[in-house]
Amino acid sequence: MHVLVVDDDAPSVKMIAFLLREEGYTVSTADNGIKALELVEKESPDLVILDVMMPRMDGHEVCRRIRSKKKVPIIFLSARGETADRVQGLELGADDYLAKPFEPAELLARVKAVLRRTEAYASSEPQGRLAVGDFVLDPLENKATVRGKTIDLTPIEFRLLYCLARNAGRVLSQDFLLSAVWGYDYEGGSNQVAVYVRRLRNKIEVDPANPEYLLTVRGLGYRFEA
């Protein structure tokens, strides 16, 4: 697996690159957003670890530009670990968010979890084309069709929608969704589920403020209605 590390702090890049190479990953590095975008196009990494606070072009803008063209998983690193900052990063399409300073073991765990989900897609999991009500979900092409219209989803958004649709009519708890979709639990996880549910609603619902398909069951979780 090929990981691109983007950070303007040279010691941080050196440490992260060393950790990843020790685990057997191929690593490329960039010290600014413009170079990062060039490497994403040139090398097609399997994962991007992206610092938020950088000169010239910050991590948020880099994420926006990557997301406009590619679905490569992104983990944000930031010295700002407040909930609002975490939510902003997730809203932009990041797959995970890790506040600095962090333990090396935690970073490696996040990397492995994100890449494990990527490998699951490569092995065609979720398995099988799923048709439920107005929805047709094709995991081989990572494509969702809603009311005859193709919807552009990130890998995590697709996996979450597939999990919910496959269990249509059932209430799924946040803990269940974290385990099934993200593959691990961590502090602030329930907030992450809520962020992605909101993103899905903005893409699949006619009126996201009054959802018809993706419903909140207060105190219990979420239910997909076909």
C-alpha positions in Angstrom: 0.0 0.0 0.0 1.2 3.5 -0.9 0.7 6.3 1.5 1.2 10.0 0.8 2.2 12.1 3.9 1.6 15.9 3.5 2.8 18.2 6.3 5.0 21.4 6.3 6.6 20.3 9.6 9.7 18.3 8.5 10.2 16.4 11.8 6.6 15.3 11.8 6.9 14.1 8.2 10.1 12.2 9.0 8.6 10.5 12.0 5.3 9.5 10.2 7.2 8.3 7.2 9.5 6.2 9.4 6.6 4.6 11.2 4.8 3.7 8.0 7.9 2.3 6.3 8.6 0.2 9.3 5.2 -1.3 8.8 5.9 -2.1 5.2 4.1 0.8 3.5 5.5 2.6 0.5 5.7 6.3 1.4 5.8 9.6 -0.5 6.0 13.0 1.1 5.0 16.6 0.3 5.6 19.7 2.3 2.8 21.8 0.7 -0.6 21.4 -0.8 0.4 22.1 -4.4 3.0 19.4 -4.4 0.6 17.1 -2.7 -2.0 17.5 -5.5 0.7 16.8 -8.1 1.7 13.6 -6.4 -1.9 12.5 -6.0 -2.3 12.8 -9.8 1.1 11.3 -10.6 1.3 8.4 -8.1 -2.3 7.6 -7.2 -1.6 6.7 -3.5 -3.9 4.4 -1.6 -4.1 6.8 1.3 -3.4 10.5 2.0 -2.4 11.7 5.5 -3.0 15.4 5.3 -2.1 18.2 7.8 -4.7 20.9 8.1 -2.5 24.0 8.9 -0.1 24.6 6.0 1.0 27.7 4.2 0.0 28.6 0.6 -2.8 26.1 0.5 -4.3 24.6 3.7 -5.3 21.0 4.1 -9.0 21.8 3.8 -8.5 23.2 0.3 -6.3 20.3 -0.7 -9.0 17.9 0.5 -11.6 19.7 -1.6 -9.5 19.5 -4.7 -8.7 15.8 -4.2 -12.4 15.0 -3.5 -13.4 16.8 -6.8 -11.5 14.2 -8.8 -10.7 11.1 -6.7 -12.1 8.9 -3.9 -8.7 8.2 -2.3 -9.1 7.9 1.5 -7.9 10.9 3.5 -6.9 11.1 7.2 -6.6 14.7 8.5 -3.9 15.6 11.1 -4.4 18.8 13.1 -3.2 20.6 16.2 -6.8 21.7 16.5 -8.8 18.8 18.1 -12.0 20.6 18.9 -15.3 18.9 17.9 -16.1 21.7 15.4 -12.7 21.3 13.7 -13.2 17.5 13.5 -16.7 17.9 12.1 -15.4 20.4 9.5 -12.8 17.9 8.3 -15.3 15.1 8.1 -17.8 17.4 6.2 -15.1 18.0 3.6 -14.9 14.3 2.9 -12.1 13.1 5.1 -12.3 9.5 6.3 -10.8 10.1 9.7 -9.4 13.0 11.8 -6.5 12.7 14.3 -5.5 15.5 16.7 -1.9 16.3 17.3 0.0 15.3 19.4 -0.9 11.6 18.9 0.6 8.3 19.8 2.3 6.5 17.0 0.3 3.3 17.7 -2.9 5.3 17.3 -1.9 6.7 14.0 -1.0 3.2 12.7 -4.3 1.8 14.0 -6.2 4.5 12.0 -4.1 3.9 8.9 -4.7 0.2 9.1 -8.4 0.6 9.7 -8.9 3.0 6.7 -6.8 0.8 4.4 -8.7 -2.3 5.6 -11.9 -0.7 4.4 -10.3 0.1 1.1 -9.2 -3.5 0.7 -12.8 -4.6 1.5 -14.0 -2.7 -1.5 -11.3 -4.2 -3.6 -12.5 -7.6 -2.7 -16.1 -6.7 -3.5 -17.3 -6.2 0.0 -20.1 -5.1 0.5 -21.0 -8.1 -1.7 -23.6 -8.0 -4.5 -25.7 -5.4 -6.2 -28.5 -4.3 -3.9 -31.9 -2.9 -5.1 -34.2 -1.5 -2.4 -37.1 0.7 -3.2 -35.8 3.7 -5.1 -32.2 2.7 -4.6 -29.8 0.6 -6.6 -26.3 0.1 -5.0 -23.5 -1.4 -7.0 -20.4 -2.1 -4.8 -18.3 -3.2 -7.8 -18.5 0.3 -9.3 -19.1 2.1 -6.0 -22.1 3.6 -7.6 -25.5 4.5 -6.2 -28.6 5.3 -8.2 -31.5 7.0 -6.5 -34.8 7.5 -8.3 -33.0 6.8 -11.6 -30.3 9.4 -10.9 -26.6 8.5 -10.2 -25.4 9.9 -6.9 -21.6 10.6 -6.3 -20.6 9.1 -3.0 -17.3 8.7 -1.2 -16.3 5.1 -0.3 -17.4 5.7 3.4 -20.7 7.3 2.3 -21.4 4.3 0.0 -20.5 1.8 2.7 -22.8 3.5 5.2 -25.7 3.7 2.8 -25.2 0.1 1.7 -25.2 -1.1 5.4 -28.4 0.9 6.1 -30.2 -0.2 2.9 -29.2 -3.8 3.4 -30.9 -3.6 6.8 -33.9 -1.6 5.6 -36.6 -1.3 8.3 -34.2 -2.1 11.1 -32.9 0.4 13.7 -29.1 0.3 13.6 -27.3 1.8 16.6 -24.4 4.1 16.3 -22.1 1.5 17.8 -23.2 -1.1 15.3 -22.6 1.4 12.4 -19.2 2.3 13.7 -18.2 -1.3 13.9 -19.7 -2.3 10.5 -18.8 0.7 8.5 -15.6 2.2 10.1 -14.3 -1.0 11.5 -13.3 0.3 14.9 -14.5 2.4 17.8 -12.9 5.6 19.0 -13.6 8.7 21.0 -16.1 10.9 19.2 -17.3 8.1 17.1 -21.0 8.9 17.5 -20.4 12.4 16.2 -18.7 10.9 13.1 -21.8 8.8 12.4 -24.0 11.9 12.7 -21.8 13.8 10.3 -22.0 11.2 7.6 -25.7 10.7 8.0 -26.2 14.4 7.4 -23.9 14.2 4.3 -25.9 11.3 3.0 -29.2 13.1 3.5 -27.9 16.1 1.6 -27.2 13.8 -1.3 -30.2 11.3 -1.4 -33.1 13.2 0.2 -35.4 15.5 -1.7 -35.7 17.6 1.5 -32.7 16.8 3.8 -34.4 18.6 6.7 -37.4 16.2 6.4 -35.9 12.9 5.4 -38.0 10.2 3.8 -35.4 7.4 3.6 -32.7 7.9 6.3 -34.6 8.4 9.6 -33.3 9.1 13.1 -34.8 7.0 15.9 -34.1 9.2 18.9 -31.9 7.5 21.5 -31.5 4.4 19.4 -29.9 5.1 16.1 -30.9 5.2 12.5 -33.4 3.4 10.2 -33.5 3.2 6.4 -37.0 3.2 5.0 -37.3 1.9 1.4 
